[in-house]
Amino acid sequence: MMLATFYRKFGGPSVDEVGQLPKPTKDDLVPGKLLLKVHASSLNPADYKQRSGGVTRFLVKQKFPMVYGFDFVGTVVGTPKGAESGFSDSDVVFGMVKGLNRGSLAEYMIVDEEICVLKPENVKDIDAASVPLVGITAVKAFRKCGLREYDPSEKKPRVLVTGGAGGVGSCAIQLAKHLYNASFVATTASPGAKTELVKRLGADHVVNYREESIEEVFKDEPPFDAIFDCVGDVYKTLSVLAPGGGVVSIDTAPTAESVMEWVEESGVTAVVPGVKGFLGSSIGAAIFNRLSGATKIRNILAKKNGIYNSVIGTGNGRIMTILAKEMENDRLTGVIDTVYPLKDGLKAIAHIESGRTAGKIVLIVE
């Protein structure tokens, strides 16, 4: 048996448990899988949002008990018998699980080999555990905005990230500066400690969202080439987008395209009957986008040839390779609010669910 933080049904905080679950073993492995002894993991809002059920229960079928945690760092302690593997026992790897294959808030877990990369030796476990989901999400978002990594052109984009002190936002600011060579990065944050944090991460201008509006602050400034909304402020940003620019959100108006992309990239097979056919059809996608509000945003941006997308992160080894390189070269660091031992999983979940964090909540396996 092993210690884990999990839930046995959809619901609120009352369904959360810390206790013993069956420990996975080498005998459970199939080709393409690895058995890890977990060192550290981190929580994301997606964890408690999926626990509550929400839209997810209508899209995919979940098996219980469901162990918390997408992000992981751990040592390989098992590879499939008789199958080749790109990793060996004792390798320390990190990454983000795909789709619904969660389970990093546990002493052991089985993961897809393709989503793992070696952890750089100069990166601490807690930092590595804090980056995968937020980093993958940020890279996908900037790509949807039209930006490219290590772009050799002289174009240096102006980037706006709303909610810069959060997990995704704090990672996005760093990537905008170093991976996408932004000439100017603006963000929103509350005054005081969070404003100082985002400035240290590279923000050139911080909008005090309690007293200032994005529209007023930047109305006479050059518009932004890429806008990444991490807190649901999309409508407050549309007027400051440059012609032909891109807006992407993780918190407003999900698109049918992003949901289908997540299903395909995650390899989710337990989809509720009819969902893929509906979202994959032109009529179904149009209905979904109209109901979510995505169509309204796209119609507004069409006047300036702008684009709108939403983004959902999932395990991605290719993007993890990029993130590992950035971390190894000190161009990307984990932003951590609090570190908890695994046995305090309930406290950690309550903390992130409170919304009062600056950076990530990390759990270590003692």
C-alpha positions as CSV (number, residue, x, y, z in Angstrom):
1,M,0.0,0.0,0.0
2,M,1.0,3.6,-0.4
3,L,0.0,7.1,0.9
4,A,-2.0,9.2,-1.5
5,T,-4.4,12.2,-1.6
6,F,-7.5,11.3,-3.6
7,Y,-11.3,11.3,-3.9
8,R,-13.9,8.6,-4.5
9,K,-16.7,10.7,-6.1
10,F,-17.3,14.1,-7.5
11,G,-18.1,16.8,-5.0
12,G,-16.6,19.6,-2.8
13,P,-13.7,19.5,-0.3
14,S,-15.6,17.0,1.9
15,V,-14.9,14.2,-0.5
16,D,-11.1,14.6,-0.3
17,E,-9.1,11.9,1.5
18,V,-5.5,11.2,2.5
19,G,-5.0,7.5,3.1
20,Q,-3.7,4.3,1.8
21,L,-4.3,3.0,-1.8
22,P,-2.8,0.0,-3.6
23,K,0.8,0.6,-4.7
24,P,1.5,0.1,-8.4
25,T,4.2,-2.4,-9.2
26,K,6.4,-3.4,-12.1
27,D,3.9,-6.1,-12.9
28,D,1.4,-3.4,-13.8
29,L,3.6,-2.0,-16.5
30,V,3.0,-2.3,-20.3
31,P,5.2,-1.0,-23.1
32,G,5.5,2.8,-23.0
33,K,4.9,3.1,-19.3
34,L,7.3,3.8,-16.4
35,L,7.0,3.2,-12.6
36,L,8.1,6.2,-10.6
37,K,8.9,6.7,-6.9
38,V,7.6,10.3,-6.6
39,H,9.8,13.0,-5.1
40,A,7.5,16.0,-5.4
41,S,4.3,17.1,-7.1
42,S,2.3,20.3,-7.3
43,L,-1.4,21.3,-7.4
44,N,-3.2,23.4,-10.0
45,P,-6.8,24.8,-10.1
46,A,-7.6,22.1,-12.6
47,D,-7.3,19.6,-9.8
48,Y,-10.2,20.8,-7.6
49,K,-12.2,21.9,-10.6
50,Q,-12.2,18.3,-11.9
51,R,-13.0,17.0,-8.5
52,S,-16.1,19.1,-8.5
53,G,-17.2,17.5,-11.7
54,G,-18.3,20.5,-13.7
55,V,-18.3,20.1,-17.5
56,T,-15.8,17.2,-17.3
57,R,-18.4,14.7,-16.1
58,F,-20.4,15.3,-19.3
59,L,-17.4,14.9,-21.6
60,V,-15.4,11.9,-20.3
61,K,-15.9,8.9,-18.0
62,Q,-13.7,8.9,-14.9
63,K,-12.7,5.9,-12.7
64,F,-12.5,6.3,-9.0
65,P,-10.7,6.6,-6.7
66,M,-9.0,9.5,-8.5
67,V,-5.6,10.5,-7.1
68,Y,-4.8,14.2,-7.2
69,G,-1.9,15.7,-9.2
70,F,-0.8,16.3,-12.8
71,D,2.8,17.5,-12.2
72,F,5.4,15.1,-11.0
73,V,9.1,14.6,-10.3
74,G,10.3,11.1,-9.5
75,T,12.9,8.4,-9.9
76,V,12.3,5.6,-12.4
77,V,12.1,2.3,-10.4
78,G,10.6,0.1,-13.1
79,T,10.4,-0.3,-16.9
80,P,8.4,-2.8,-18.8
81,K,9.8,-6.3,-19.0
82,G,11.0,-7.2,-22.5
83,A,10.4,-3.8,-23.9
84,E,12.9,-1.1,-24.9
85,S,12.8,2.2,-22.9
86,G,14.5,5.5,-23.3
87,F,14.9,5.6,-19.6
88,S,16.7,3.4,-17.0
89,D,16.2,2.7,-13.3
90,S,17.5,5.6,-11.2
91,D,16.8,8.2,-13.8
92,V,15.1,11.3,-12.3
93,V,12.4,12.5,-14.6
94,F,9.6,15.2,-14.5
95,G,6.6,16.1,-16.5
96,M,2.8,16.4,-16.6
97,V,0.4,13.4,-17.0
98,K,-1.9,13.2,-19.9
99,G,-5.6,13.8,-19.8
100,L,-7.2,12.1,-16.8
101,N,-4.3,9.9,-15.9
102,R,-3.6,11.7,-12.7
103,G,-1.9,10.5,-9.6
104,S,1.2,12.4,-8.6
105,L,0.0,13.1,-5.0
106,A,1.1,9.6,-4.1
107,E,4.3,7.8,-3.1
108,Y,4.4,5.9,-6.4
109,M,2.8,6.3,-9.9
110,I,2.8,4.9,-13.4
111,V,3.3,7.4,-16.2
112,D,3.6,7.5,-20.0
113,E,7.2,7.4,-21.0
114,E,6.6,9.9,-23.8
115,I,5.7,12.7,-21.5
116,C,8.8,12.5,-19.4
117,V,12.2,14.2,-19.7
118,L,15.3,14.0,-17.5
119,K,15.3,16.6,-14.7
120,P,18.4,18.9,-15.1
121,E,20.8,18.2,-12.2
122,N,21.0,21.9,-11.3
123,V,17.2,22.1,-10.8
124,K,15.7,21.3,-7.4
125,D,12.8,18.8,-7.2
126,I,10.4,21.4,-5.8
127,D,11.1,23.8,-8.7
128,A,10.8,21.1,-11.3
129,A,7.5,19.9,-9.8
130,S,6.0,23.4,-10.1
131,V,6.6,24.0,-13.8
132,P,5.1,21.2,-16.1
133,L,1.4,22.1,-16.4
134,V,1.8,25.8,-16.2
135,G,4.8,25.8,-18.6
136,I,3.1,23.5,-21.2
137,T,-0.1,25.6,-21.0
138,A,1.9,28.9,-21.5
139,V,3.9,27.5,-24.5
140,K,0.7,26.3,-26.2
141,A,-1.0,29.6,-25.5
142,F,1.8,31.7,-27.0
143,R,1.9,29.4,-30.1
144,K,-1.8,30.0,-30.6
145,C,-1.1,33.7,-30.4
146,G,1.3,33.3,-33.3
147,L,4.6,33.4,-31.4
148,R,7.4,31.0,-32.1
149,E,10.2,29.8,-29.8
150,Y,13.7,31.2,-30.4
151,D,12.4,33.2,-33.3
152,P,15.4,34.3,-35.4
153,S,13.6,37.3,-36.9
154,E,14.1,40.7,-35.5
155,K,10.4,40.9,-34.4
156,K,10.2,41.4,-30.7
157,P,6.6,41.1,-29.7
158,R,4.7,43.1,-27.1
159,V,3.0,40.7,-24.7
160,L,0.3,41.1,-22.1
161,V,-0.3,38.5,-19.4
162,T,-3.2,38.9,-17.1
163,G,-2.8,37.5,-13.6
164,G,1.0,37.4,-13.6
165,A,1.3,36.3,-10.0
166,G,-0.5,33.0,-10.5
167,G,1.0,29.7,-11.4
168,V,0.5,30.0,-15.2
169,G,1.0,33.8,-15.3
170,S,4.3,33.7,-13.4
171,C,5.6,31.1,-15.8
172,A,4.3,32.9,-18.9
173,I,6.1,36.2,-18.0
174,Q,9.4,34.4,-17.9
175,L,8.8,32.5,-21.1
176,A,7.6,35.7,-22.9
177,K,10.9,37.4,-22.0
178,H,13.3,34.6,-22.7
179,L,11.7,32.0,-25.0
180,Y,9.8,34.4,-27.2
181,N,12.1,37.4,-27.0
182,A,9.4,39.9,-26.0
183,S,10.4,43.6,-26.1
184,F,7.8,44.5,-23.5
185,V,5.8,42.4,-21.1
186,A,2.9,43.8,-19.2
187,T,0.8,42.1,-16.6
188,T,-1.8,42.7,-13.9
189,A,-1.4,42.1,-10.2
190,S,-2.4,43.4,-6.8
191,P,-0.1,46.0,-5.3
192,G,2.6,45.0,-2.8
193,A,4.2,41.6,-2.7
194,K,2.6,40.3,-5.9
195,T,3.6,43.3,-7.9
196,E,7.2,43.0,-6.7
197,L,7.1,39.3,-7.6
198,V,6.1,39.8,-11.2
199,K,8.7,42.6,-11.6
200,R,11.4,40.2,-10.5
201,L,10.2,37.7,-13.1
202,G,10.6,40.3,-15.9
203,A,7.4,42.3,-16.1
204,D,8.1,45.8,-17.6
205,H,4.8,47.2,-16.5
206,V,2.3,46.1,-13.8
207,V,-1.3,47.2,-13.9
208,N,-2.9,47.5,-10.4
209,Y,-6.1,45.8,-11.3
210,R,-7.8,47.1,-8.1
211,E,-7.4,50.7,-9.2
212,E,-6.5,50.8,-12.9
213,S,-8.1,49.5,-16.1
214,I,-6.1,47.9,-18.9
215,E,-7.9,49.9,-21.5
216,E,-7.1,53.2,-19.9
217,V,-3.5,52.4,-19.0
218,F,-2.5,51.3,-22.6
219,K,-5.0,53.3,-24.7
220,D,-2.2,55.6,-26.0
221,E,0.6,52.9,-26.0
222,P,1.5,50.6,-28.9
223,P,-0.9,47.6,-29.0
224,F,0.0,44.1,-28.0
225,D,0.9,41.3,-30.4
226,A,0.0,38.6,-28.0
227,I,-2.4,38.6,-25.0
228,F,-2.6,35.6,-22.6
229,D,-5.5,35.8,-20.2
230,C,-5.0,33.7,-17.1
231,V,-7.8,35.1,-14.9
232,G,-10.9,35.7,-17.0
233,D,-10.2,39.3,-18.2
234,V,-10.5,38.7,-21.9
235,Y,-13.0,41.5,-22.6
236,K,-10.9,44.0,-20.8
237,T,-8.0,43.3,-23.1
238,L,-9.6,43.2,-26.6
239,S,-9.2,47.0,-27.3
240,V,-5.4,46.8,-26.8
241,L,-4.7,44.0,-29.2
242,A,-2.7,44.8,-32.3
243,P,-4.2,44.2,-35.8
244,G,-3.5,40.5,-36.6
245,G,-2.6,39.7,-33.0
246,G,-3.8,36.8,-30.9
247,V,-5.7,36.4,-27.7
248,V,-5.7,33.2,-25.7
249,S,-7.5,32.4,-22.5
250,I,-7.5,29.6,-19.9
251,D,-10.4,31.0,-18.0
252,T,-12.9,32.5,-20.5
253,A,-14.9,31.1,-23.4
254,P,-13.5,27.7,-24.1
255,T,-13.6,26.7,-27.7
256,A,-14.7,23.4,-29.3
257,E,-11.3,23.3,-31.1
258,S,-9.4,23.4,-27.8
259,V,-11.5,20.7,-26.2
260,M,-11.1,18.4,-29.2
261,E,-7.4,19.2,-29.3
262,W,-7.1,18.2,-25.6
263,V,-9.0,14.9,-26.2
264,E,-6.8,14.0,-29.1
265,E,-3.5,15.0,-27.5
266,S,-4.4,13.3,-24.2
267,G,-5.4,10.1,-25.9
268,V,-8.6,10.1,-23.9
269,T,-10.7,7.1,-25.0
270,A,-13.4,7.1,-22.3
271,V,-15.4,9.9,-23.9
272,V,-19.1,10.1,-23.3
273,P,-20.8,8.8,-26.4
274,G,-21.6,11.5,-28.9
275,V,-19.3,14.1,-27.5
276,K,-16.5,13.7,-30.1
277,G,-18.9,13.6,-33.0
278,F,-20.8,16.7,-31.8
279,L,-17.7,18.8,-31.1
280,G,-16.0,17.5,-34.2
281,S,-18.8,18.6,-36.5
282,S,-19.0,22.1,-37.9
283,I,-22.6,22.5,-36.6
284,G,-21.7,21.1,-33.1
285,A,-18.6,23.3,-32.9
286,A,-20.5,26.4,-33.9
287,I,-23.2,25.7,-31.2
288,F,-20.5,25.1,-28.5
289,N,-18.6,28.2,-29.4
290,R,-21.7,30.4,-29.4
291,L,-22.8,29.1,-26.0
292,S,-19.4,29.5,-24.5
293,G,-18.9,33.0,-25.7
294,A,-16.0,32.3,-28.0
295,T,-18.0,33.3,-31.1
296,K,-18.8,36.7,-29.6
297,I,-15.1,37.4,-28.9
298,R,-14.1,36.2,-32.3
299,N,-16.6,38.6,-33.9
300,I,-15.2,41.5,-32.0
301,L,-11.6,40.7,-33.0
302,A,-12.6,40.1,-36.6
303,K,-12.7,43.9,-37.1
304,K,-8.9,44.0,-36.6
305,N,-8.1,40.6,-38.1
306,G,-7.4,39.3,-34.6
307,I,-7.7,35.7,-33.5
308,Y,-9.1,34.1,-30.3
309,N,-8.5,30.7,-28.9
310,S,-8.6,28.9,-25.6
311,V,-6.0,26.5,-24.3
312,I,-6.0,23.3,-22.2
313,G,-2.6,21.9,-21.2
314,T,-1.8,18.2,-21.2
315,G,1.3,16.0,-21.0
316,N,3.7,16.8,-23.8
317,G,7.3,15.5,-23.9
318,R,8.4,17.8,-26.7
319,I,7.4,20.9,-24.8
320,M,8.9,19.5,-21.7
321,T,12.2,19.3,-23.5
322,I,12.0,23.0,-24.1
323,L,11.1,23.8,-20.5
324,A,13.9,21.6,-19.2
325,K,16.4,23.5,-21.3
326,E,15.1,26.8,-20.1
327,M,15.3,25.7,-16.5
328,E,18.8,24.3,-16.9
329,N,20.0,27.6,-18.3
330,D,18.4,29.6,-15.5
331,R,15.9,31.3,-17.8
332,L,12.9,29.7,-16.1
333,T,12.3,29.0,-12.5
334,G,9.5,27.6,-10.4
335,V,7.5,30.2,-8.5
336,I,6.4,28.6,-5.2
337,D,4.0,29.8,-2.6
338,T,4.1,27.0,-0.1
339,V,5.6,23.5,0.3
340,Y,3.6,20.8,2.1
341,P,4.5,17.2,3.0
342,L,2.3,14.6,1.2
343,K,0.5,13.8,4.5
344,D,-0.9,17.3,4.6
345,G,-2.6,16.9,1.2
346,L,-5.9,18.2,2.5
347,K,-4.3,21.4,3.8
348,A,-2.6,21.9,0.4
349,I,-5.9,21.5,-1.5
350,A,-7.7,23.9,0.8
351,H,-4.9,26.4,0.3
352,I,-5.0,26.4,-3.5
353,E,-8.8,26.3,-3.5
354,S,-8.8,29.5,-1.4
355,G,-7.4,31.4,-4.3
356,R,-4.9,33.2,-2.1
357,T,-1.6,32.1,-3.6
358,A,1.3,33.6,-5.4
359,G,2.9,30.9,-7.5
360,K,2.4,27.1,-6.9
361,I,1.5,24.8,-4.1
362,V,4.1,22.0,-4.0
363,L,4.0,18.7,-2.1
364,I,7.0,16.6,-1.2
365,V,7.1,12.9,-0.5
366,E,9.1,12.4,2.7
